């Protein structure tokens, strides 16, 4: 029975490989052979291949799907030629962006590639409770985490709605513990697959190590294979970030990498992404679906990064009454197109396409509606709460509270003294509705009181953790703060 099952599955895997090869263009077939050779060399030869374990992180985007398809094709190609092949570890990290539709998309790809039943594949789902190996698709798992939501909103108040400061920094730092759990699960992986240009990872490692050094964490000199140090320091900075916001540390059952851990990075960018058309690839159309810009697939990670930044710039301009939401979004497209030339991989191409597709009042309004729905699903927040943190009325002992109430809620102005007393933990002379304050900000009173004692982040002046992150950020957008 076992032998019959193995023969049947071997035939299935041959069919999977045949199907994948059928979608490859000539240049992609050459790229696949280059990838196979790179894997064989990295493993140390055929005799070590069966014990060689590579890990790839899935985020739900087109680039991730393309990388996974090639790794699977390489694994099955080697298995068809030689007695053994490498072990493929696929890590799905449970972070806010992993919405039900993104998870469904990832699991559909895993099913198409027959990853669930293959003992040579380790398909892992990783959250703050640990690591779970998947042998079948998961059910619905997305629930906006209260701590993530609070961190995002408090970050928005501190930065007055800077897009990367609000949505990206906390997300990046929290990823470190999840990543290390996936990498060290069971038998630790031998190498991490990196699909981005080599300089991209080097910049991020230098960034994290520079910030950690400024915050008093001991680090090592940055070099090409020092990823484990950066991941460990990233985890320390995650704890620092939560401590600054008076939030509990993550309940992660794993210590980030020790000094003995060594992460080899296997970069595949030059194999896979030098000539690929990410919008019209037949392989991607089969595995990920066609790319329809007019429908605004905001759950594509790179689209989300761009659209969230445009959305916040539109809201900020409207709140400050400098420009309309539409005019500010149009200005963002112009600024972003200058920052990211169209030939700079997927992001540069997307900025040009999005700026062209969403450049009329009706289309910009449609983008705003889709983005608002996305943020509601992602974090359970509304434009009302985003507008609140753009005014940042609680920081600096409520410095902007009067302006916020006067412009947005004039009927609440008579209670301004009571709001100040509430945020200072003082007894109230007149009872006020605290639930209104929590609703409009999206924050519990305890977090509002923490913000009351904090200062705005002065990106070019102070020495806060947020400023340290922003100052060395290789992809910061200084023009978006104007």
C-alpha positions as CSV (number, residue, x, y, z in Angstrom):
1,X,0.0,0.0,0.0
2,X,2.8,2.4,0.9
3,X,4.7,1.6,-2.2
4,X,1.6,2.0,-4.3
5,X,0.9,5.4,-2.6
6,X,4.5,6.5,-3.3
7,X,4.2,5.6,-7.0
8,X,0.9,7.5,-7.3
9,X,2.3,10.6,-5.6
10,X,5.5,10.4,-7.7
11,X,3.2,10.5,-10.8
12,X,1.3,13.5,-9.3
13,X,4.5,15.4,-8.7
14,X,5.7,14.7,-12.2
15,X,2.4,16.2,-13.4
16,X,2.9,19.3,-11.2
17,X,6.4,19.8,-12.7
18,X,5.1,19.3,-16.2
19,X,2.4,21.8,-15.7
20,X,4.8,24.4,-14.2
21,X,7.3,23.9,-17.1
22,X,4.5,24.4,-19.5
23,X,4.0,28.0,-18.3
24,X,7.7,28.9,-18.5
25,X,9.1,31.1,-21.3
26,X,12.5,30.3,-22.7
27,X,14.3,32.8,-20.4
28,X,12.5,31.3,-17.4
29,X,13.6,27.8,-18.3
30,X,17.2,29.0,-18.4
31,X,16.5,30.8,-15.0
32,X,15.3,27.5,-13.6
33,X,18.5,25.7,-14.5
34,X,20.5,28.5,-13.0
35,X,18.5,28.1,-9.8
36,X,19.0,24.4,-9.7
37,X,22.8,24.8,-10.1
38,X,22.9,27.4,-7.3
39,X,21.0,25.1,-5.0
40,X,23.3,22.2,-5.7
41,X,26.4,24.3,-5.1
42,X,25.0,25.8,-1.9
43,X,24.1,22.3,-0.6
44,X,27.7,21.2,-1.1
45,X,26.9,18.6,-3.8
46,X,24.5,15.8,-4.5
47,X,25.6,13.7,-1.5
48,X,24.4,16.4,0.9
49,X,21.3,17.4,-0.9
50,X,18.8,15.3,1.0
51,X,19.7,17.0,4.3
52,X,19.8,20.5,2.8
53,X,16.9,22.6,4.0
54,X,16.0,26.1,2.5
55,X,13.3,28.4,3.9
56,X,11.2,30.9,2.0
57,X,8.8,33.3,3.7
58,X,5.4,33.8,2.0
59,X,3.7,37.2,2.3
60,X,1.0,36.7,-0.3
61,X,2.4,38.9,-3.1
62,X,3.2,38.2,-6.7
63,X,7.0,38.1,-6.1
64,X,6.5,35.5,-3.3
65,X,4.3,33.3,-5.5
66,X,6.8,33.5,-8.4
67,X,9.7,32.5,-6.1
68,X,7.7,29.6,-4.5
69,X,6.8,28.2,-8.0
70,X,10.4,28.2,-9.1
71,X,11.6,26.6,-5.9
72,X,9.0,23.9,-6.2
73,X,9.9,23.4,-9.9
74,X,13.6,23.1,-8.9
75,X,12.8,20.7,-6.1
76,X,10.8,18.4,-8.4
77,X,13.3,18.7,-11.3
78,X,16.1,17.5,-9.1
79,X,14.0,14.7,-7.7
80,X,13.3,13.5,-11.3
81,X,17.1,13.4,-12.1
82,X,18.7,12.3,-8.9
83,X,17.9,10.0,-5.9
84,X,17.4,12.9,-3.5
85,X,16.3,16.5,-3.5
86,X,16.4,19.4,-1.0
87,X,13.9,20.1,1.7
88,X,11.7,23.1,1.1
89,X,10.5,25.0,4.2
90,X,7.7,27.4,3.6
91,X,6.9,29.8,6.4
92,X,3.6,31.8,6.7
93,X,4.0,34.5,9.3
94,X,0.8,35.5,11.0
95,X,0.9,39.3,10.9
96,X,-1.8,42.0,10.4
97,X,-1.5,41.9,6.6
98,X,-2.4,38.2,6.5
99,X,-6.1,38.8,5.9
100,X,-8.5,35.9,5.1
101,X,-8.2,36.5,1.4
102,X,-4.4,36.6,1.5
103,X,-4.3,33.4,3.4
104,X,-6.7,31.8,1.0
105,X,-4.6,32.9,-1.9
106,X,-1.4,31.4,-0.3
107,X,-3.1,28.2,0.5
108,X,-4.5,27.9,-3.0
109,X,-1.0,28.2,-4.3
110,X,0.2,25.5,-1.9
111,X,-2.6,23.2,-3.1
112,X,-1.8,23.8,-6.7
113,X,1.9,22.9,-6.0
114,X,0.9,19.9,-3.9
115,X,2.9,21.0,-0.9
116,X,0.6,19.6,1.8
117,X,1.3,15.9,1.3
118,X,5.0,16.0,0.3
119,X,7.3,14.9,3.1
120,X,10.1,17.0,1.4
121,X,8.1,20.2,2.2
122,X,7.7,21.7,5.6
123,X,4.8,24.1,5.4
124,X,4.7,26.1,8.6
125,X,2.2,28.6,10.1
126,X,3.8,30.8,12.7
127,X,2.2,33.1,15.2
128,X,2.9,34.4,18.7
129,X,1.8,31.1,20.2
130,X,4.3,29.0,18.3
131,X,4.8,27.1,15.1
132,X,2.3,24.7,13.5
133,X,3.1,22.4,10.6
134,X,0.2,22.3,8.1
135,X,-1.0,19.2,6.4
136,X,-4.1,20.8,5.1
137,X,-5.5,24.3,4.6
138,X,-6.3,26.4,7.6
139,X,-9.7,27.8,8.3
140,X,-10.3,31.5,9.1
141,X,-7.7,32.8,11.4
142,X,-7.6,36.5,11.0
143,X,-8.7,38.6,13.9
144,X,-7.3,42.1,14.4
145,X,-4.9,41.8,17.3
146,X,-5.6,44.4,20.0
147,X,-1.9,45.0,20.7
148,X,-1.1,45.5,17.0
149,X,-4.0,47.8,16.6
150,X,-3.0,49.9,19.6
151,X,0.7,50.0,18.5
152,X,-0.4,51.2,15.0
153,X,-2.7,53.9,16.4
154,X,-0.2,55.2,19.0
155,X,2.6,55.2,16.3
156,X,0.2,57.3,14.2
157,X,-0.3,59.8,17.0
158,X,3.5,60.1,17.7
159,X,4.4,60.6,14.0
160,X,1.2,62.5,13.0
161,X,0.4,59.9,10.4
162,X,3.8,59.2,8.7
163,X,3.0,56.1,6.6
164,X,6.1,54.1,7.4
165,X,6.2,55.2,11.1
166,X,2.5,54.2,11.5
167,X,2.3,51.0,9.6
168,X,5.7,49.6,8.9
169,X,8.2,49.9,11.8
170,X,6.3,48.0,14.4
171,X,5.3,45.4,11.8
172,X,9.0,44.9,10.8
173,X,10.3,44.6,14.4
174,X,7.6,42.1,15.4
175,X,8.5,39.9,12.4
176,X,11.9,39.0,14.0
177,X,10.5,36.6,16.6
178,X,8.2,34.9,14.1
179,X,11.0,34.6,11.6
180,X,13.4,33.1,14.1
181,X,10.7,30.6,15.3
182,X,10.2,29.4,11.8
183,X,13.9,29.2,11.0
184,X,14.8,27.2,14.1
185,X,11.8,25.0,14.2
186,X,12.7,21.3,14.4
187,X,15.9,20.9,12.4
188,X,17.0,24.5,11.8
189,X,17.1,25.6,8.1
190,X,20.4,25.8,6.3
191,X,19.6,28.9,4.2
192,X,17.1,31.6,3.7
193,X,15.9,32.3,0.2
194,X,16.2,36.0,-0.6
195,X,14.3,37.2,-3.7
196,X,15.3,40.8,-3.5
197,X,18.4,42.5,-4.9
198,X,21.4,41.7,-2.6
199,X,21.9,45.4,-1.7
200,X,18.3,45.5,-0.3
201,X,19.0,43.1,2.6
202,X,22.4,44.6,3.2
203,X,20.8,48.0,3.6
204,X,18.2,46.7,6.1
205,X,20.8,44.9,8.1
206,X,22.9,48.0,8.4
207,X,19.8,50.0,9.3
208,X,18.7,47.7,12.2
209,X,22.2,47.4,13.5
210,X,22.8,51.1,13.4
211,X,19.5,51.8,15.3
212,X,20.3,49.0,17.8
213,X,23.7,50.5,18.5
214,X,22.2,53.9,19.1
215,X,19.7,52.3,21.6
216,X,22.5,50.6,23.5
217,X,22.3,47.1,22.2
218,X,25.6,45.4,21.5
219,X,26.0,44.5,17.9
220,X,28.6,43.1,15.5
221,X,30.0,44.7,12.4
222,X,27.7,44.4,9.4
223,X,28.7,42.0,6.7
224,X,27.0,40.0,4.0
225,X,26.1,36.9,6.1
226,X,25.3,38.6,9.5
227,X,21.6,38.3,9.2
228,X,21.2,36.4,12.5
229,X,22.6,39.4,14.4
230,X,20.2,41.8,12.7
231,X,17.2,39.5,13.5
232,X,18.2,39.2,17.1
233,X,18.7,43.0,17.5
234,X,15.4,43.5,15.7
235,X,13.7,41.4,18.4
236,X,15.3,43.5,21.1
237,X,14.1,46.7,19.4
238,X,10.6,45.2,19.2
239,X,10.6,44.9,23.0
240,X,11.9,48.4,23.3
241,X,9.2,49.7,21.1
242,X,6.5,48.1,23.2
243,X,8.1,49.3,26.3
244,X,8.1,52.9,25.0
245,X,4.4,52.6,24.4
246,X,3.8,50.9,27.8
247,X,2.5,47.8,26.1
248,X,3.2,44.2,27.2
249,X,5.9,42.3,25.4
250,X,5.0,39.6,22.9
251,X,4.2,36.2,24.4
252,X,6.7,34.5,22.0
253,X,7.9,31.1,23.2
254,X,11.3,31.4,21.6
255,X,14.4,33.3,22.1
256,X,15.8,34.9,19.0
257,X,19.0,33.5,17.6
258,X,21.9,32.8,19.8
259,X,25.5,33.7,18.9
260,X,26.0,30.2,17.6
261,X,23.2,30.4,15.0
262,X,24.4,31.2,11.5
263,X,21.9,32.1,8.7
264,X,23.2,31.5,5.2
265,X,21.4,33.7,2.6
266,X,20.8,32.3,-0.8
267,X,20.0,35.2,-3.1
268,X,18.0,34.2,-6.2
269,X,17.2,37.7,-7.6
270,X,19.6,37.4,-10.6
271,X,18.1,34.0,-11.4
272,X,14.4,35.0,-11.3
273,X,13.7,38.7,-11.4
274,X,16.0,40.4,-13.9
275,X,13.8,40.1,-17.0
276,X,10.4,39.0,-15.7
277,X,7.2,40.9,-16.4
278,X,5.4,40.6,-13.1
279,X,2.1,41.7,-14.6
280,X,1.9,39.4,-17.6
281,X,3.8,36.3,-16.6
282,X,1.9,33.1,-17.6
283,X,3.2,31.3,-14.6
284,X,1.9,34.0,-12.3
285,X,-1.4,34.2,-14.0
286,X,-1.8,30.4,-13.4
287,X,-0.7,30.5,-9.8
288,X,-1.6,33.9,-8.6
289,X,-4.3,35.2,-11.0
290,X,-4.2,37.9,-13.5
291,X,-3.3,41.4,-12.4
292,X,-6.3,43.8,-12.8
293,X,-5.2,47.2,-11.7
294,X,-8.7,48.7,-12.1
295,X,-9.9,46.4,-9.3
296,X,-7.2,47.7,-7.0
297,X,-5.9,44.5,-5.4
298,X,-4.8,46.3,-2.2
299,X,-3.9,43.0,-0.5
300,X,-0.9,42.7,-2.9
301,X,1.8,43.8,-0.4
302,X,3.5,46.4,-2.7
303,X,0.1,47.9,-3.7
304,X,-0.8,48.2,0.0
305,X,2.5,50.0,0.8
306,X,1.9,52.6,-1.9
307,X,-1.9,53.1,-1.5
308,X,-1.7,53.5,2.4
309,X,0.9,56.2,2.0
310,X,-1.2,58.0,-0.6
311,X,-4.3,57.6,1.6
312,X,-2.6,59.1,4.7
313,X,-1.2,62.0,2.7
314,X,-4.7,62.7,1.4
315,X,-6.2,62.6,4.9
316,X,-3.5,64.8,6.4
317,X,-4.0,67.5,3.7
318,X,-7.7,67.4,4.3
319,X,-7.4,67.6,8.1
320,X,-4.9,70.5,7.9
321,X,-7.1,72.1,5.2
322,X,-4.2,72.7,2.9
323,X,-5.5,70.7,0.0
324,X,-8.4,68.4,-0.8
325,X,-8.0,64.7,-0.3
326,X,-8.0,64.3,-4.1
327,X,-5.4,67.0,-4.8
328,X,-3.1,65.6,-2.1
329,X,-3.3,62.1,-3.6
330,X,-2.4,63.4,-7.1
331,X,0.5,65.3,-5.5
332,X,1.6,62.0,-3.9
333,X,1.7,60.2,-7.3
334,X,3.9,62.9,-8.7
335,X,6.3,62.8,-5.7
336,X,6.4,59.0,-5.6
337,X,7.1,58.7,-9.3
338,X,10.2,60.8,-8.8
339,X,11.3,58.8,-5.8
340,X,10.8,55.4,-7.5
341,X,11.7,55.4,-11.2
342,X,9.5,53.1,-13.3
343,X,12.4,50.6,-13.9
344,X,12.9,49.9,-10.2
345,X,11.3,46.5,-10.0
346,X,7.7,46.0,-9.1
347,X,7.2,49.0,-6.8
348,X,8.4,51.5,-9.4
349,X,6.2,50.0,-12.0
350,X,3.2,49.9,-9.7
351,X,3.5,53.6,-8.7
352,X,3.4,54.6,-12.3
353,X,0.4,52.4,-13.0
354,X,-1.5,53.4,-9.9
355,X,-0.9,57.1,-10.6
356,X,-2.3,56.6,-14.1
357,X,-5.2,54.5,-13.1
358,X,-6.3,56.6,-10.1
359,X,-6.0,60.1,-11.3
360,X,-9.6,61.3,-11.7
361,X,-12.0,62.4,-8.8
362,X,-14.2,59.3,-9.2
363,X,-11.3,56.9,-9.3
364,X,-9.5,58.6,-6.3
365,X,-12.8,58.4,-4.3
366,X,-13.0,54.7,-5.2
367,X,-9.4,54.2,-4.0
368,X,-10.3,55.9,-0.7
369,X,-13.3,53.7,-0.2
370,X,-11.3,50.5,-0.9
371,X,-8.5,51.6,1.4
372,X,-10.8,52.5,4.2
373,X,-12.4,49.0,4.0
374,X,-9.0,47.4,4.0
375,X,-7.8,49.2,7.1
376,X,-11.1,48.3,8.8
377,X,-10.5,44.6,8.1
378,X,-6.8,44.8,8.8
379,X,-6.8,46.7,12.1
380,X,-10.4,47.5,12.8
381,X,-9.8,51.3,12.4
382,X,-11.8,53.9,10.5
383,X,-10.9,57.2,8.8
384,X,-12.3,58.9,11.9
385,X,-9.5,57.3,14.0
386,X,-6.9,58.0,11.3
387,X,-8.0,61.6,11.3
388,X,-7.6,61.7,15.0
389,X,-4.0,60.6,15.0
390,X,-3.2,63.1,12.2
391,X,-4.3,65.9,14.6
392,X,-2.5,64.1,17.4
393,X,-4.6,65.8,20.1
394,X,-3.2,63.9,23.1
395,X,0.6,64.3,22.7
396,X,2.5,67.0,24.5
397,X,-0.1,67.2,27.3
398,X,-2.9,67.7,24.9
399,X,-1.3,70.5,22.9
400,X,-3.5,70.0,19.9
401,X,-6.7,69.0,21.7
402,X,-8.4,72.3,21.4
403,X,-7.6,72.6,17.7
404,X,-8.9,69.0,17.2
405,X,-12.2,69.6,19.0
406,X,-12.7,73.1,17.5
407,X,-12.3,71.7,13.9
408,X,-13.9,68.3,14.2
409,X,-16.1,68.2,17.4
410,X,-17.1,71.7,18.4
411,X,-19.9,70.4,20.6
412,X,-17.2,68.8,22.9
413,X,-15.2,72.0,23.5
414,X,-17.0,72.8,26.8
415,X,-15.5,69.6,28.2
416,X,-11.9,70.3,27.3
417,X,-10.8,70.8,30.9
418,X,-12.4,67.6,31.9
419,X,-10.6,65.7,29.1
420,X,-7.3,67.2,30.3
421,X,-8.1,66.1,33.9
422,X,-9.0,62.6,32.7
423,X,-5.7,62.2,30.8
424,X,-3.7,63.4,33.8
425,X,-5.4,60.8,36.1
426,X,-7.0,63.6,38.1
427,X,-10.5,63.5,39.7
428,X,-13.2,64.9,37.4
429,X,-15.1,68.0,38.4
430,X,-17.8,67.1,35.9
431,X,-18.5,63.6,34.6
432,X,-17.7,63.2,30.9
433,X,-18.2,60.3,28.5
434,X,-14.9,58.5,28.3
435,X,-16.3,56.1,25.7
436,X,-16.5,58.9,23.2
437,X,-12.8,59.7,23.5
438,X,-12.0,56.0,23.2
439,X,-14.2,55.6,20.1
440,X,-12.9,58.6,18.2
441,X,-9.3,57.7,18.9
442,X,-9.7,53.9,18.8
443,X,-7.5,53.7,21.9
444,X,-8.2,52.6,25.5
445,X,-8.0,55.4,28.0
446,X,-4.8,53.9,29.5
447,X,-3.0,54.4,26.1
448,X,-4.4,57.9,25.7
449,X,-2.9,58.7,29.1
450,X,0.5,57.3,28.0
451,X,0.4,59.5,24.9
452,X,-0.5,62.6,27.0
453,X,2.9,62.2,28.7
454,X,4.8,61.8,25.4
455,X,6.3,64.2,22.9
456,X,5.7,64.3,19.1
457,X,8.5,62.6,17.2
458,X,10.6,65.3,15.7
459,X,12.1,63.3,12.8
460,X,15.2,65.5,12.3
461,X,15.8,66.5,15.9
462,X,15.0,64.2,18.8
463,X,16.7,61.0,19.9
464,X,13.6,58.8,20.3
465,X,13.5,55.2,19.0
466,X,11.1,56.3,16.2
467,X,13.5,59.0,15.1
468,X,16.4,56.5,15.1
469,X,14.4,54.2,12.9
470,X,13.3,57.0,10.5
471,X,16.7,58.6,10.3
472,X,18.4,55.4,9.0
473,X,15.4,54.0,7.1
474,X,16.7,53.2,3.5
475,X,13.2,53.8,2.1
476,X,11.9,56.8,4.2
477,X,9.8,59.4,2.4
478,X,10.9,62.8,3.7
479,X,8.7,64.5,1.1
480,X,5.6,62.8,2.6
481,X,6.1,64.7,5.9
482,X,5.7,68.1,4.4
